[in-house]
């Protein structure tokens, strides 16, 4: 009986290898944050190391992403990450949303919520030291300050239900 169950499980495992999610590889940078805001080299290096796989339109996939159901799990994380913040389409968002996203980044860095521990468990180089977090928070604040200096205050306020 156990042998039959094992064979069924192996069969299911083999079959699911053919059901793959679309990869996050468009690389579309038309509305990338770099197009409108200064991204110093140090900040860019931190973003590349710790953020871009889940928060841009171009993910670098590890080998294990080719094994389902791990690929599905990774795809879910990437979609969720891009839903919250996508640096590749940042400038396409309303300025109030841009400001809110930068405020959210600061909050998540303060709370040690990003990068996710499930990501840093395997990607040890993505762990942010306190100095790295301070650098990113200062950069986020500089974008908020730029928005405040450029746009009328009422355009930087999210209306109820306007988180997108």
C-alpha positions in Angstrom: 0.0 0.0 0.0 2.8 2.4 0.9 4.5 1.6 -2.4 1.4 2.6 -4.3 1.0 5.8 -2.4 4.7 6.6 -3.0 4.3 5.9 -6.8 1.2 8.2 -6.9 3.1 11.0 -5.1 6.1 10.6 -7.5 3.7 10.7 -10.4 2.0 13.9 -9.1 5.4 15.4 -8.5 6.5 14.7 -12.1 3.2 16.0 -13.6 3.4 19.3 -11.6 6.8 20.0 -13.1 4.9 20.9 -16.4 2.7 23.4 -14.7 4.9 26.5 -14.4 4.1 30.1 -13.6 5.1 32.9 -15.9 8.5 34.3 -15.0 9.0 37.9 -13.9 11.4 38.8 -16.7 9.8 41.6 -18.7 12.5 44.1 -17.7 10.1 47.0 -18.6 11.8 50.0 -17.1 9.6 52.7 -18.8 8.4 54.0 -15.4 11.4 52.9 -13.3 12.2 54.9 -10.2 15.6 55.7 -11.7 13.9 57.7 -14.5 12.7 60.5 -12.1 14.6 60.2 -8.8 18.2 60.1 -7.9 19.4 56.7 -6.9 22.9 57.0 -5.5 25.3 54.1 -6.3 25.3 52.8 -2.7 21.5 52.8 -2.6 21.3 51.1 -6.0 23.7 48.4 -4.8 21.6 47.8 -1.7 18.4 47.6 -3.9 20.1 45.2 -6.3 21.3 43.0 -3.5 18.2 43.0 -1.3 15.1 44.2 -3.1 14.9 43.9 -6.9 14.1 40.2 -7.2 10.7 40.8 -5.6 10.1 44.5 -6.3 10.9 45.0 -10.0 10.0 43.6 -13.4 13.2 41.5 -13.6 13.8 38.7 -11.2 17.0 36.7 -11.1 15.8 33.2 -10.4 17.8 30.6 -8.4 18.0 27.0 -9.7 15.4 25.8 -7.3 12.8 28.0 -8.9 12.7 25.4 -11.6 11.3 22.8 -9.2 7.6 22.9 -8.5 5.9 23.6 -6.1 8.9 25.9 -5.0 8.5 27.9 -8.3 4.8 28.5 -7.4 5.7 29.7 -3.9 8.4 32.1 -5.3 6.0 33.4 -7.9 3.5 34.1 -5.2 6.1 36.1 -3.2 7.2 38.0 -6.3 3.6 38.9 -7.2 2.9 40.0 -3.7 6.1 42.0 -3.5 5.3 43.8 -6.8 1.8 44.5 -5.6 3.1 46.4 -2.6 6.0 48.1 -4.3 7.3 47.8 -7.9 10.3 50.0 -8.5 9.9 49.3 -12.3 6.6 51.1 -12.4 7.1 53.5 -9.6 6.8 56.8 -11.6 3.5 55.6 -13.2 1.8 55.7 -9.8 0.1 58.9 -8.5 2.4 61.0 -6.4 0.4 60.4 -3.3 0.9 56.6 -3.8 4.6 57.2 -4.4 4.9 59.1 -1.1 3.0 56.3 0.7 5.2 53.6 -0.7 8.3 55.4 0.5 6.7 55.9 3.9 5.9 52.2 4.0 9.5 51.3 3.1 10.8 53.4 6.0 8.3 51.7 8.3 9.2 48.2 7.1 12.9 48.9 7.5 12.2 50.2 11.0 10.3 47.0 11.9 12.9 44.7 10.2 10.1 43.4 7.9 12.1 43.6 4.7 13.7 41.8 3.2 11.6 38.8 4.2 13.3 36.4 6.5 12.2 33.6 4.2 14.3 35.3 1.4 17.3 36.0 3.6 17.3 32.5 4.9 18.7 31.4 1.6 20.0 34.7 0.2 22.3 35.6 3.1 23.9 38.5 1.2 20.5 40.2 1.1 20.5 40.8 4.9 20.7 44.5 5.6 23.0 45.8 8.3 21.7 48.7 10.4 23.9 51.1 8.4 22.3 49.8 5.2 18.8 50.3 6.6 19.7 53.9 7.6 21.0 54.5 4.0 17.8 53.2 2.5 15.6 55.1 4.9 17.4 58.4 4.2 17.0 57.8 0.5 13.3 57.1 0.9 12.9 60.2 3.0 14.8 62.2 0.3 12.1 61.0 -2.2 9.4 62.1 0.1 11.1 65.4 0.6 11.4 65.8 -3.2 7.7 65.1 -3.6 6.7 67.6 -0.9 8.9 70.2 -2.5 7.5 69.6 -6.0 3.8 69.0 -5.6 1.0 70.7 -3.7 0.3 69.2 -0.3 -3.2 68.1 -1.2 -1.9 66.0 -4.1 0.2 64.0 -1.7 -2.7 62.8 0.4 -4.2 59.5 -0.3 -8.0 59.5 -0.5 -9.9 56.7 1.3 -9.3 53.5 -0.5 -6.6 55.1 -2.7 -3.7 52.8 -1.9 -2.9 52.0 -5.5 
